[in-house]
Amino acid sequence: MRTGHSPAIIFDTPPAMDASGGFKNVVVYVCGGMTYEEAKAVRDLNGSLGCNAVLGGELVWRSQDFVQSFLQEK
């Protein structure tokens, strides 16, 4: 188990872990935005793995917005 300093996070105490040695709470941040499909995948993993993962990002991409971003960048 790692304690100490990370480039973005300072651990004053060890992170909470469950009995199997896995993390109970996980924060996933997606640079550049996330999709609804990714949010669903995290929700499904929370149920199957018994952890509490929170998904965040700069924005939520809709399909048409994602395609438009490529069409506008020429």
C-alpha positions as CSV (number, residue, x, y, z in Angstrom):
1,M,0.0,0.0,0.0
2,R,1.4,3.4,-1.0
3,T,1.4,6.4,1.2
4,G,3.1,9.7,0.7
5,H,3.0,12.0,-2.3
6,S,1.7,11.6,-5.8
7,P,2.0,14.3,-8.5
8,A,-1.7,15.2,-8.0
9,I,-2.7,13.7,-4.6
10,I,-1.3,13.8,-1.1
11,F,-2.2,10.8,1.0
12,D,-2.1,11.7,4.7
13,T,-3.5,8.3,5.5
14,P,-3.6,5.1,3.4
15,P,-6.5,4.9,1.0
16,A,-9.6,2.9,2.2
17,M,-9.3,-0.7,1.0
18,D,-11.7,-3.6,1.3
19,A,-10.8,-7.0,2.8
20,S,-9.5,-8.3,-0.5
21,G,-7.0,-5.5,-0.8
22,G,-8.9,-3.6,-3.5
23,F,-9.9,0.1,-3.2
24,K,-13.4,0.9,-2.0
25,N,-13.5,4.4,-3.5
26,V,-12.2,5.3,-6.9
27,V,-12.3,8.6,-8.8
28,V,-11.9,8.4,-12.6
29,Y,-11.4,11.7,-14.4
30,V,-11.4,11.7,-18.2
31,C,-9.5,14.6,-19.7
32,G,-11.2,15.7,-22.9
33,G,-14.6,14.5,-21.9
34,M,-16.5,11.3,-21.3
35,T,-19.4,9.5,-22.9
36,Y,-22.6,8.1,-21.7
37,E,-21.3,4.7,-22.6
38,E,-18.4,5.2,-20.2
39,A,-20.7,6.3,-17.5
40,K,-22.8,3.2,-17.9
41,A,-19.7,1.0,-17.8
42,V,-18.6,2.6,-14.5
43,R,-22.1,2.1,-13.1
44,D,-22.1,-1.5,-14.1
45,L,-18.6,-2.0,-12.6
46,N,-19.8,-0.5,-9.3
47,G,-22.5,-3.2,-9.1
48,S,-20.3,-6.1,-10.1
49,L,-17.1,-5.2,-8.2
50,G,-18.7,-3.8,-5.1
51,C,-16.7,-0.6,-5.2
52,N,-17.7,3.1,-5.4
53,A,-16.2,4.5,-8.6
54,V,-17.1,8.1,-9.5
55,L,-16.7,9.3,-13.1
56,G,-15.9,12.9,-13.9
57,G,-14.6,14.8,-16.9
58,E,-14.5,18.1,-18.6
59,L,-17.8,17.5,-20.4
60,V,-20.1,14.7,-21.5
61,W,-19.9,14.0,-25.2
62,R,-23.1,13.2,-27.1
63,S,-22.6,11.3,-30.4
64,Q,-23.4,14.2,-32.6
65,D,-21.1,16.6,-30.6
66,F,-18.2,14.1,-30.9
67,V,-18.7,13.9,-34.7
68,Q,-19.0,17.7,-35.0
69,S,-15.7,18.2,-33.2
70,F,-13.9,16.3,-35.9
71,L,-15.7,18.1,-38.7
72,Q,-14.9,21.5,-37.3
73,E,-11.2,20.8,-36.8
74,K,-9.7,21.1,-40.3
